[in-house]
């Protein structure tokens, strides 16, 4: 018949090594003596000794037991807490009526072989156990509390899992319900611890950390989960080294060198304290400090590491520790627990020798042997030593003892639920109940899954569907005292029962760092990228090692350590820091700026000047010089010039749809009108002087019709060009966002460049014709000849507009408009100055020259007859077109 049992496998608790007090073999009497009988037995698989050695083997002798060495006070205290919990339950007669709990203790010595052997021994209680067979007349074993290490606990769990025995441990592998369907644990999984450590690293702003772990299951699985959680949060691992299970100077020196060279200021250590200690001692010896150590639960409260010798190295360490629970009565129990309470227990006597550094006299040893030990300065134990040292030591750590206390009570509550089952209302077939003294493993498993209670501290204990208890850790900080001692201070907690996002709670101001400064130390591979920059990963290095590159033109980043930059909207542009998008500056030629103001002032002044000249010509229109210049065409030209100056103002200011539509056609038509008037004047000068030749056919062209036809035809053709332009592709206003970086050009889009250049080309063609005709007539007699002034004015006109073409094409935005406005004003001013200012000078300041005689000029001998006739005809033509017939000049003879 299979023996029902429950295995409670404790997590990887830290060890405390003490001086070796000798070896302990594995005779059967040792197991039997570490026991207390009861109706139901609970076993304890505890690594009281922290190492072992193999005995010498021979082919003749049978295999000898493993010899245990180095007694550990701290691990022994786990057994004491188990005994305390069982005694506490037995004292309450109403908890399990008529049922007394007993215990069996077995020292595994951190040996897998001993742990498996001890498990089988506790099930059968025979030196040579027989599996699947239960000896009669024995109290049933229902639970085993142990073992501490993950590797050992997994092996034991596989052995007991064959029979569906309920089990508990902290190893993450045991959460696999397919392999371990009956698994429970009394401490949170290492997955929870790794999750908490990763959140702590992120919360404190660290992105560059190192990881150290052991080569066993605890360190391998824990560090693997930890690195995965860190990677999810964008934290990079600078290095990952493993502690050797067997101390090796080569491996230790390698780890020390990696720590020395690494730029990571934060190192997470997922290991048990025996493996951490040699590395920390070597780091201290080489005076390597300045690191923040994050301790896993297995060494976060280890007195073997938090010594005065290592305090300078490890001060400021932050650790995850089991939730502290101060169990009432435990100190009194430990104080009263003496060898006299268990006279046949070798574990109790060995603990006494380790605590008080004494030696129990062996009854089998003669007096001479005892005297010899006294000579070697070894005291004899009396059993009456004071336990004050024990009460002040870490042996009674409430954190580890609290989990053991909950483990025993979980079994007890499951047994109580089984005992309180009502027949015919039970959870099994046909409503049956299980017999508490002879039940099957799966029956106790049923109650273990449903166990839920509040312990004497008021905290709730239960197991979820994965067999996990409430997940909570205390976050402690190692504070260095003035005398160099380390004190554990609680600075926060990690509790998955809290609302989402509030699981981690840390009082940063209460943390004592390894430096004297109170701010959080920094640990990063590369400095954070400020807003306006983006991260560019360095080739061949982790993601946390990067360069900060300024966002490209037109892009921004508004957060620290942004991996990308994103473009601004079309109507916005980055500021100088490239962390915000500001509205683009709108550019157009305005009256308020200097350039626009100067051009507007020049256009206004030229308009006033033109109007003044027009008034002078109106006032002196009856004078000979005004009559000789064809008053009608003079007035028409002055009006066209006035309109051209005013037309330039359409190019300044906001480019509205209406102004964009009319400004270029208005400019083209008005300028063609001006140039055509000049052309008409030039042609009439040539006709007048050539009509005097004998048999000339040009005499019939003298008269007012020719200039009217010239002006009308020339202007009408420009009107046709502009009307066609407006009908086919009218200009419009637009905001050009691509022309200039970061600026919106508010401009008039001419729509058709062909039409625009046709308009300018036609105007240039007329100017060239006027220039050529005037140039050919420049040597004619100058009494009535305007050809020289026309030549000069057209030369200025062509120079301005030839310069306009490269200037117009090479500028952008408002400067393009400014170039065109300057061309309009300067070319119009050239015509005004060359044509009218000399005449105004004579009319206003030199009236004596404004006479008929001065106009005709005196006849000289040097003048030819034909020249005089030409002058006469030209004078008569201008005067006849400007005055009545009675004022006509006589024909020269």
Secondary structure, DSSP 8 states (H G I E B T S, - for coil): ------EE---------------B---HHHHHHSEE--SEEEEEEE--EEEEE-----SSS-----EEEEE-HHHHHHHHHHHHHHHHHHH-TTTSTT--EEEEEEE-TT-HHHHHHHHHHHHH-STT--TT---SSS-EEEEEEE--SHHHHHHHHHHHHTTT--EE---GGGG-TTT-TTEE-SS--HHHHHHHHHHHHHHTT--EEEEEEESSHHHHHHHHHHHHHHHHTT-EEEEEEEE-SS--HHHHHHHHHHHHH----EEEEES-HHHHHHHHHHHHHTT----EEEE-TTTTT-TTTS-TTTHHHHTT-EEEEE-----TTHHHHHHH--GGGGTT-HHHHHHHHHHHTEE---TTS-HHHHHHHHHTT-EE--S----HHHHHSGGG-HHHHHHHHHHHHHHHHHHHHHHT--TTSSSSGGG----TTS--HHHHHHHHHH-EEE-TTS-EEE--TTS----EEEEEEEEE-TTS-EEEEEEEEEETTS-TT-SEEE-GGG---SSS--S-----SS----TTEEEEE-TTS-TT-EEEEE--TTEE--STT-S--EE--TTEEE-TTSSSEEE-EEE---SSSHHHHHHHHHHHHHHHHHHHHHHHHHHTTTSHHHHTT-HHHHHHHHHHHHHHHHHGGGGSS---HHHHHHHHHHHHHHHHHHHHHHHHHHHHHHHHHHTTSTT-GGGGG-SHHHHHHHHHHHHHHHHHHHHHHHHHS--EEEEEEEEETTEEEEEEE-S-HHHHHHHHHHHHHHHHHHHHHHHHTTTS-SSS--HHHHHHHHHHHHHHHHHHHHHHHH--THHHHHHHHHHHHHHHHHHHIIIIIHHHHHHHH-GGGSSHHHHH----TTS-HHHHHHHHHHHHHHHHTTS-GGG------
